[in-house]
Amino acid sequence: MINAAATHTTPGVKPVQLWQAWLFPVFVWVSLGLDSPYFRAHYFEGRPLTTVLALLYVAFIYKTADAYLRRLVLVIVPLTYIGELIFCKLLHMYDYAGEAIPLYVPVGHALVYASGFIFAHTAWAMRHDAALKLFFKIFFILLFAFSALVLHDYFTLLFGGLFFLVLRRKRYENLYCFVALSVIFTEVSGVMLNCWNWRGTMLWVIPSGNPPMGAVFIYAGGDVLLAKIVDIWQKKRNQKTLTIQ
């Protein structure tokens, strides 16, 4: 008899990981809800609790992940903190509720990426790779076009085009699209709960939405850099192993 759960996963995606990915949207709303100004005004300061929940969730993902995903998680936290300093503090593209970058944000980036990574490596996604590539092309074209034509979000028009350049270079690998969906859900949720807000003008001159859908390019560029760092790390580790042997 074939295990029903096994038919939906590859050797690198365990059933528990699939549950982690499916529960990610719930986690986003619960954790960001705790950090929302509404919760703070009516109950108590929930940001420390959000930070603890994010750390516990990423620790749970790390525990069940294979070596490659573990390296991704370890690298993405400091990498995205640097990105936060650049895009939030230096370029002033968005603001958090409060002066400082919340501690849970870099950890949250790891959760966003891991969720997209897990979905992209399921057996279902592998079987429907071609259909998903077509779907994602149409979906993002319509999304970016709607943002520009209806919402006058010209930042998305520009950065959405750059996002497609990244996809083309990566042969439209569905991983980047699954991660982008996780990013969009998280960004929209954070804005709806007033945990952060994007400014109406990006890079001082480009009209933008709140949040701008084209921001997925920033994450995609970070994903490419992340993969390169982890690949270099893995190669050096393999070389060291061979040398010892």
N, C-alpha and C positions, 0 to 999 in steps of 0.2 A: 504494500500500500504506500502511496506517495504522501508524504507529509504536506498538508495544504499550505502551511506557513512557508515551507521551504520553496514552494513554487513561485513565491513572490519575492524571493531574495536571491542574491548571489552569495558566494562564500564570504564576500567582504561585507555583506549587509545582513546582520542578524535580525530575527523578529523583534527583539527588544529595541534595536536601533530604529526600526520602522515605527514602533510606538513612540519613540522619542521624537521623531520627525513629525508625526501626526499631532502630537501634543504641543508642538512648538507654538502654533497660533494661540492656544489657550494660555500657555505660559506668558506669551507677549502681553496679552490683555490683562492678565492677573498682575504681573510684575510691573508693567507700566501704569496700571491703574493705581497701584500702591504709591507710585511716585508722582501721580497727577496732582495739580494744584487743588482740585476738588477734594481729593482724599485728605490732603494736608490741611485744608481749611475746615473740614468737618470732623476729622478723626485725629490723626497724629502724623508726624513726619515719617513717611513710609520708605524714603530712599534707602536707609540702611538695610531694611528688610528686603528691598528689591536687590540690593547688592549681594546679600547672603543667598537669596534664591538663585540668582544668576551663577554664583560660584558653585552652589550645590548641583545645579543642572549641568553645567559644563564639566564638573567632576564626574557626574554620572555618565555623560557621553564619552569622556576620556576613558573611563574604566571599561566600557564595552567596545571601544574602537580598536581597529587594528593599528599596527605601528605607523603606517603612512598617515592616517587621519589624526593620530595622536600628535605627530609632528606638525601637521597643519594647525591644530588647535594651539599648540605651544607657540608657534611662530606668529599666528595672526593677532594675538593679544598685544604684544609690544608694537607690532607693525601698524595696527589700526590706531593705537594711541598716538603714534607719530602722525598718522593721517588726521586724527582729530585736532591735533595742535595746528596743523597746516590749514585745514579747511574751515575749522571753527574759529580758532584764535587769530591766525594770520590773515586769512582771506575773508573772514567774517561772513561766511555763506549761510550760517544758521546759528541759532542761539538756544541754549538749554534754559530750563526754568531754574534760575540761579546763576551765579557767576562762573562756577567751576564746571569742568567736564565731569559728569557723574562717574564714579568708579566702576559701575556696572556696565558702562557703554563698551569699553574694549572687550570685556568678557562676552557681552551680548553679540558683538560682531562674530565671535567664534561660534556662538549658537546659531546665528543666521547662516553662516557658511556651512556648518556641519549638517544642518537640516537640508539645505539644497544639495549638498554632496550625497547624503543618504538617498534622497529621492532619485537623484540622477544615476545611482548605481544599483537600483533595484532591477530585478529580472524583467519586470513589466516595462520599465523605461528602456532597457536594452532591446527588448523585442520590438518596441514601437519607435525605435530611434529615428527612422526616416520620417514617419508621420509627425512625430513631435517636433522635428526640425522645421517642417513646413508650418505647423501650428504656431510655433514660437515666432517665426518670421512674420506671419500675418498679424499675430497678436501685438507684437511690439511696433510694427509699422502703424497699425490703427491707433494704438495707445499714444505714440509720439505725435502722430498727425492730429489727433483729437486735442492733445495738450496745446499744440501750436495754433491750430485754426480756431478752436473754441475758447480755450483759456488764455490765449496769447502768451503762452509759455515758450518763448523763443530760446531760452536756455536749453530746454528739452529738445527742441529741434536740432540745435547744434550738437549737444552732447549725446543725443540719441543716435545721430549720424556717426559719431565716434564710437559709440557702443557697437554699431553694426560693423565698423572696421575691425574692432577686436574680434567679434564673432567670425568674420570672414577669415581673419588670420588664423583663428583656431578651428577653422572648418566647421563652424556653427555647432561646436560641441555643446550638447544639451546641459552639461554641468553649469555653464555660465548662465543659462536661461533659468534653470531651477533656482540657482542662487539669487538671480535678479528678482524672481517672484517672491522669494523670502524677504529680500530687501524692500520691495515695494510694499508688501503687507506690513512690515515693521515700521517703515517710514510713515505710511498713512495712519497707522494706529497711534504712533507717537504724537503726530500732529493733532489728531482727533482728541487725544487725551491731554493736549497742551503740555506734554513733557518737553517738547522742543518745537521750534518753528523756523522755517526757512525764510530768508529775507526776500522781499519782492524784486530785488535787483541783484543778480549774481555778477561777481567780478566787476562791480561798480557801474556797469553799463547795460547788462543783458537782462531784459524782463524775464521773470521766473514765476513759477507756480509754487504753491506751498502744500505738499512737497513737490519738487520738480521730478517728473518721471525719468528725465535724462540723467539724474544722479546715479543711475545704475552703471553708467560708464565709469564713474569714479571707483565703484566697487569692483567692476570687471577688471580695470587696470590694476587694482590692488590684488585681485585674485591671480592675475598673471604673474605679478611679482612674487606673491606668496608661493605659487607652484615652483617658480624658479629657485627660490631660497630652499624650499624643502627638497627639491631634486638634487641640489648641490650638497645639502646636508646628507642625503641618503647615499650619494655617490662616494663622498668622503668616508662615510661609515663603512661602506662595502669595501673600499680600498684598504681601510685600516684592518678590516677582518681578514682580507686576503693576505696582507702583510704579516699578520700574526700567525696565520696558518703556514 
